[in-house]
Structures are given as structure tokens and as C-alpha cells.
Amino acid sequence: MKKIFILLLFFSIAIGSFFLLKNCFFPLKKADFSCANPAAVVSSLVLLPFSHPSLKENSQIVLPTPPTESALSQTQNTKIIFMAVGDMMFDRGVKTMVTKYGKADFAFSFAQIKDFLSQADILFGNLEGPISERGKKVGSIYSFRFARAIVETLKTIGFDVLSLANNHMLDYQTIALEDTMNALQNAGIDYVGAGFNTEQAFALKIKEQQGTKIGFLAFENLGPATWQAGEHKTGMAWISAKDFAQIQENISQAKSKVDILIVSLHAGVEYQPMPDAFQKAFAQMAIEKGADIVIGHHPHVVQPLIPYKNGWIAYSLGNFIFDQYFSPQTMQGAILKAEIKNKKIESVMLQKIKLNRYYQPQIAKD
């Protein structure tokens, strides 16, 4: 009789456990029994005395909550902050200030602005000259060449992409430009607007952030056509109005590969508060062919930021780090700040900056 009781008890526990596991933990459809069906309740009562001591009378088994659609897309809904700065020059008066007051550390130039720039997920700017100790000066009396140490500073500050398409990049021959490209590449900083051949100079660079692909192109319109890169010749993405047909195709193809396209142009007339005809024609064409933001450099003063069709045009960001102390306008500049969400640009604005007596950019208070 005792053996029969033990067998029945064992059988009851086994059946109850089966229903408990099946119906509580692995429900298949609405027609299945719930945990409140008689078999499950009986088996639970039978199993209770043998349960773990830490289980109390009101204990509940909590299963992990399946991730919601909102949680799965949370990273996609996070805003991406893109920033772009104006012309950066680390020679002449800037170098003198860094040497005299900054212990020859170019981080001195960014001391007043680095915290603001740290908000950027992607940071872009125009490098107004080569990083090299080689080459012969072939430019004007206003020729620039930067110390090798600036590369590490740019990396530390957080620059992701730099435009090399400008009228000072060949001040010390192509060898200095080649040194610049090699130094930036070795530091992990992308560059646009220059290359060892035509394909590289006009190439699209892509930075991916939170699943959003942001592309960069850069062009320049100053100086002679001989500055343009060739099939086997180092140079820049130099363009004229005659090249618009080809540039339109380049921009359209680039846009097909990215979610957001940033196009930089080095052009215009120095110290003029309004864009010239070439700047307007290029910027409008670029937006019409797929660019989301067109960013201008070279005038050394801030020019307007305007919405145009489905994009934005910042005709000139002015100076960011420069030693043009001769006017209030050249000692001012702007940082373009764009917020990107769900692979779309939500907002674009200009943050005004001022350069102090050490040529350090700082947020303008007025």
C-alpha cells in the first residue's frame, strides 16, 4: 500500500510539473490551459512543500520583458550632432601666440572652445594650409605651412573630416600636400577635396554614426586650373563653372550612397559679407542635386545661412583660428551646428564665435 501511494504521488508530481511548465512557461495559443486550470493548481500545491526555501507564499516568477519596437529603435531616434567650423590657420601670428603663451602646444588654440566642440558626434573644418616641413615656397607672401604637431591636436580635439580644397594647400608644392594627406591618414582623420590623383581628390568620404551614413565632398574654385588633380598627379578638387555638369553627376551619385550629404566649397571674395555669383550658382546646384548642407569657406567673414529647397546653405563660416586682427569682422566667425534624427536634418543654426587676442575662438556672448 505504501509503495502504491509513493508511485501515485510521484505520478501526480510528474503530471503537474508537465502542465505547469507547458502552460505557464511555454503557452502556444489561446486554446491552451492557463495556469489557473485544475491540473496546474493541484500540481503547484503538491510541489510547494518541495520548493526552494527562498520562495515565499506570494512569490512570482518574472520573465524578461520582450523588447518593444520603441526600445529597438531607441538608438535610431537619438540625435546626431554635426558641427562644422571655418578656416583654420596655424602659422604666422597663431604660431607665435602658441609658442609664446601656450608652451608650443597647439591645444592652446582650442582652449576656449574645446568643450563646445566636444558636443559634436562628427566635426568638420577647413585646414587652410599643409602640414609639412618639406617643400619650397611657391605661393605669395601670404604662404602657410604647419608644424607636424598639429595633427595630434586635431585628433585630440575630435576632428573627423577636414577639407584640403583651398588656395593655400599648395603653398609649398605638392610634396607638402602629400605629407599632409599621409599625416592625416596615419592619424585616422579623413580628408576631402585633395588626393594623389583625380579619383581620390573628388572622392566621397563617408562617416557612419548610429546607423546614419553622412557623406562629404569638397571643391575649390580659386587659383589656377593647374591645381586640379590629374590621372597621375597630386592635386585638389579644383573646379570652374565649366565643370558643373560633371559635378552634378558626382553629387547625385554621392547622395545615392548616403543619408546626409555635406558639400564644402572654397570660393568667393575675401572680406565680402555677401556671396558672389559663383557661390550662389554652385550652392543651389548642389542642393538641387542632392546635397543636404553646403558649407562655404574663404571669405574670412561670416556670410548668410539660408534654407534652400530641401537643404541649407552656409555661404561662409568665416575665420575659426586665424590672425587677421585688422577688423572686427575677421576676428569673428561661426560654427554650423546641425541636429540629425531618423536620417533627416531636424535643425541647422550658426553659433557665433569671437577670436580673442591670442587668436583663440570662444563662444560669443552677444
C-alpha positions in Angstrom: 0.0 0.0 0.0 2.8 2.4 0.9 4.6 1.6 -2.4 1.3 2.3 -4.3 1.0 5.7 -2.5 4.5 6.7 -3.4 4.0 5.8 -7.1 0.8 7.8 -7.2 2.5 10.8 -5.6 5.3 10.6 -8.0 3.0 10.3 -10.9 0.9 13.3 -9.7 4.1 15.4 -9.3 5.2 14.5 -12.8 1.9 15.2 -14.5 1.5 18.5 -12.6 5.0 19.6 -13.4 4.4 18.9 -17.1 1.3 21.1 -17.2 2.9 23.8 -15.1 5.9 24.1 -17.4 3.9 23.7 -20.5 1.1 26.2 -19.7 3.0 28.8 -17.7 6.3 29.0 -19.5 5.5 27.8 -23.0 2.0 28.8 -23.9 1.3 28.0 -27.5 -2.1 29.5 -28.2 -5.2 30.9 -26.6 -6.8 27.4 -26.5 -4.1 26.1 -24.1 -4.9 25.8 -20.5 -3.9 28.7 -18.3 -2.0 28.5 -15.0 -5.4 28.6 -13.3 -6.6 25.2 -14.6 -7.1 22.5 -12.0 -4.2 20.3 -13.0 -1.8 23.2 -12.7 -3.2 24.3 -9.4 -3.1 20.8 -7.9 0.5 20.2 -9.1 1.5 23.6 -7.7 0.1 22.7 -4.3 1.9 19.3 -4.4 5.2 20.9 -5.4 5.0 23.8 -2.9 6.5 21.9 0.1 9.4 20.8 -2.0 10.1 24.3 -3.5 13.2 26.3 -2.8 13.3 27.8 0.8 13.7 31.3 -0.6 10.3 31.2 -2.4 7.6 32.8 -0.2 3.9 32.4 -0.4 3.4 35.4 -2.6 6.4 34.8 -4.8 6.1 35.4 -8.5 8.2 34.2 -11.4 9.1 37.2 -13.5 10.0 36.5 -17.1 12.1 39.0 -19.1 10.0 41.6 -20.9 10.4 41.4 -24.7 12.0 44.5 -26.1 9.4 46.9 -27.5 9.6 48.4 -31.0 10.4 51.7 -29.4 13.3 50.2 -27.4 14.7 48.5 -30.5 14.7 51.8 -32.4 16.0 53.9 -29.5 19.5 54.3 -30.9 18.0 55.4 -34.3 15.9 58.1 -32.5 19.0 59.6 -30.8 20.0 62.9 -32.2 23.3 63.1 -34.1 25.1 66.4 -33.6 27.1 67.6 -36.7 29.4 70.6 -36.4 31.5 72.5 -39.0 34.0 75.3 -38.4 35.6 77.9 -40.6 39.1 78.5 -41.8 41.9 77.2 -39.5 45.5 78.5 -39.9 48.3 77.5 -37.6 51.2 79.6 -38.9 52.3 83.2 -38.6 50.6 85.0 -35.7 48.8 82.0 -34.4 52.1 80.0 -34.2 53.7 83.0 -32.4 50.9 83.0 -29.7 51.1 79.2 -29.3 54.9 79.4 -28.9 54.8 82.4 -26.5 51.8 81.6 -24.3 50.9 78.0 -25.0 54.3 76.3 -24.4 54.3 75.4 -28.1 51.3 73.1 -27.7 48.6 73.8 -30.3 45.9 72.7 -27.9 46.3 76.3 -26.6 44.4 77.5 -29.7 41.4 75.4 -28.8 41.4 76.0 -25.0 38.3 78.3 -25.0 36.2 76.3 -27.5 37.0 72.6 -26.9 34.1 72.0 -24.5 31.6 73.3 -27.0 33.1 71.2 -29.8 33.0 68.1 -27.6 29.2 68.0 -28.1 29.7 67.1 -31.8 29.4 63.5 -32.9 31.0 64.5 -36.2 33.3 67.5 -36.6 34.4 69.1 -39.9 36.6 72.0 -40.8 38.8 73.7 -43.4 42.5 73.2 -42.9 44.0 76.4 -44.5 47.5 75.1 -45.4 49.7 72.0 -45.5 51.1 70.1 -42.5 54.8 69.5 -43.6 58.4 70.5 -43.1 59.2 70.0 -46.7 58.7 71.8 -50.0 59.7 75.2 -51.4 57.5 78.2 -51.0 55.8 78.8 -54.3 52.8 80.9 -53.1 52.5 84.6 -52.3 54.0 86.4 -49.3 50.9 85.0 -47.6 52.0 81.4 -47.6 51.3 78.9 -44.8 52.9 75.7 -43.6 52.0 74.0 -40.3 54.0 72.0 -37.8 53.6 68.3 -37.6 52.4 68.5 -34.0 49.1 70.0 -35.2 47.9 66.5 -36.4 47.7 65.1 -32.9 46.0 68.3 -31.7 43.3 68.0 -34.4 42.8 64.3 -33.5 42.5 65.1 -29.8 40.0 67.9 -30.3 37.9 65.5 -32.3 38.0 66.4 -36.0 36.7 63.6 -38.1 36.9 65.1 -41.6 38.9 68.1 -43.0 38.7 69.9 -46.3 42.0 70.3 -48.1 40.5 72.1 -51.0 41.7 75.6 -50.6 44.1 78.3 -52.1 46.9 77.6 -49.6 47.2 73.9 -49.8 49.9 74.1 -52.5 51.9 77.0 -51.0 54.8 74.6 -50.5 54.4 72.4 -53.6 52.7 69.1 -54.0 55.2 67.4 -51.7 53.8 69.3 -48.7 50.2 68.4 -49.7 51.2 64.7 -49.9 52.8 65.0 -46.5 49.5 66.4 -45.2 47.4 63.6 -46.6 49.7 60.9 -45.3 49.9 62.5 -41.8 46.1 62.8 -41.5 45.5 59.3 -42.8 48.0 57.9 -40.3 46.2 59.8 -37.5 42.8 58.4 -38.6 41.4 61.8 -39.8 39.6 61.7 -43.1 40.1 64.4 -45.7 38.2 65.5 -48.8 39.0 67.8 -51.7 42.5 66.6 -52.4 44.2 63.4 -53.5 47.1 61.7 -55.2 45.0 61.6 -58.4 41.7 62.8 -59.8 39.7 59.9 -58.4 40.9 60.5 -54.8 40.6 64.3 -55.0 36.9 64.1 -56.0 36.1 61.1 -53.9 33.2 60.8 -51.4 34.1 60.2 -47.7 31.5 58.5 -45.5 31.2 58.6 -41.7 28.6 56.4 -40.2 27.0 57.4 -36.9 24.2 55.4 -35.2 23.3 53.7 -38.5 23.2 57.0 -40.4 25.6 57.5 -43.2 26.9 61.0 -43.6 28.9 61.8 -46.7 31.4 64.6 -47.5 32.6 66.2 -50.7 34.8 69.3 -51.1 35.7 71.6 -54.0 37.6 74.8 -54.6 37.4 77.5 -57.2 40.5 79.7 -56.5 43.9 79.7 -58.1 44.9 78.2 -61.5 43.4 75.2 -63.1 46.9 73.5 -62.8 46.0 72.9 -59.1 43.4 70.3 -60.2 44.5 66.7 -59.6 45.2 64.6 -62.6 45.1 60.9 -63.5 48.6 60.5 -62.1 49.0 63.9 -60.5 48.6 65.1 -56.9 46.2 68.0 -56.6 42.9 69.3 -55.4 39.2 69.1 -56.5 39.6 72.4 -58.4 36.5 73.4 -60.4 35.1 76.1 -62.6 31.6 76.8 -63.9 32.5 74.6 -66.9 32.8 71.6 -64.6 29.2 71.9 -63.3 27.8 69.1 -65.5 30.4 66.6 -64.1 30.0 67.9 -60.5 26.2 67.5 -60.7 26.7 63.8 -61.5 29.3 63.4 -58.7 26.8 64.9 -56.2 23.9 62.8 -57.4 25.9 59.6 -57.2 27.3 60.6 -53.7 23.8 61.2 -52.4 22.6 57.7 -53.6 25.2 56.2 -51.2 24.5 58.2 -48.0 21.6 59.5 -45.9 23.0 63.0 -45.4 25.4 64.7 -47.9 27.6 67.6 -46.8 29.3 69.6 -49.6 32.1 72.1 -49.0 33.1 74.9 -51.3 36.2 77.1 -51.0 35.3 80.2 -53.1 34.1 83.8 -53.0 35.6 87.2 -52.5 37.6 87.9 -49.3 36.0 90.2 -46.7 32.7 90.5 -48.5 29.6 90.0 -46.4 27.5 88.5 -49.2 28.2 85.6 -51.6 29.2 86.2 -55.2 27.5 84.7 -58.3 29.7 81.6 -58.4 29.0 80.7 -54.8 25.2 81.1 -55.3 25.2 79.1 -58.5 27.2 76.2 -57.1 25.4 76.0 -53.8 22.0 76.0 -55.4 23.0 73.4 -57.9 24.5 71.2 -55.2 21.3 71.3 -53.2 19.2 70.6 -56.2 21.3 67.5 -57.0 21.0 66.0 -53.5 23.3 67.9 -51.0 21.6 68.5 -47.7 24.1 71.2 -46.5 26.5 73.3 -48.5 29.3 74.9 -46.4 31.5 77.7 -47.6 35.0 78.9 -46.7 37.5 81.5 -47.8 35.8 85.0 -47.5 37.2 85.2 -43.9 33.9 86.8 -42.7 30.6 85.3 -42.0 28.1 85.2 -44.8 24.4 84.2 -44.5 22.9 80.9 -43.6 19.7 80.3 -45.7 17.3 77.4 -46.3 17.1 76.5 -50.0 14.6 73.9 -51.2 15.3 70.7 -49.3 18.6 71.8 -47.9 20.7 74.5 -46.2 23.4 76.8 -47.5 26.0 78.4 -45.2 27.9 80.6 -47.7 30.8 81.3 -45.4 31.6 80.4 -41.8 34.4 83.0 -41.6 37.5 82.5 -39.6 37.8 79.9 -36.8 41.5 80.1 -35.9 43.3 82.9 -37.8 45.4 86.0 -37.1 43.6 88.6 -39.1 43.3 91.2 -36.3 42.8 94.2 -38.6 39.0 94.2 -38.4 36.2 93.1 -36.1 34.6 91.1 -38.9 37.7 88.9 -39.4 38.0 88.3 -35.7 34.6 86.7 -35.7 33.2 83.5 -37.2 30.5 80.9 -36.8 30.2 77.3 -36.1 27.4 75.5 -38.0 25.5 73.1 -35.8 23.0 70.6 -37.3 20.9 68.1 -35.5 20.1 64.9 -37.3 17.4 62.4 -36.3 16.0 59.4 -38.1 18.4 60.1 -41.0 16.9 63.6 -41.5 18.2 67.0 -40.6 15.9 68.4 -37.9 17.6 71.8 -37.4 20.5 74.0 -38.6 21.9 77.0 -36.8 25.0 79.2 -36.6 26.8 79.7 -33.3 28.7 83.0 -33.3 32.3 83.0 -32.1 34.9 85.6 -31.4 38.7 85.4 -31.6 40.5 86.8 -28.6 43.9 88.5 -28.6 45.6 85.1 -28.6 43.5 84.1 -31.7 41.6 81.6 -29.6 37.9 81.1 -30.7 35.4 81.4 -28.0 31.6 81.5 -27.8 30.3 85.0 -28.5 28.1 86.3 -25.6 26.3 88.9 -27.7 
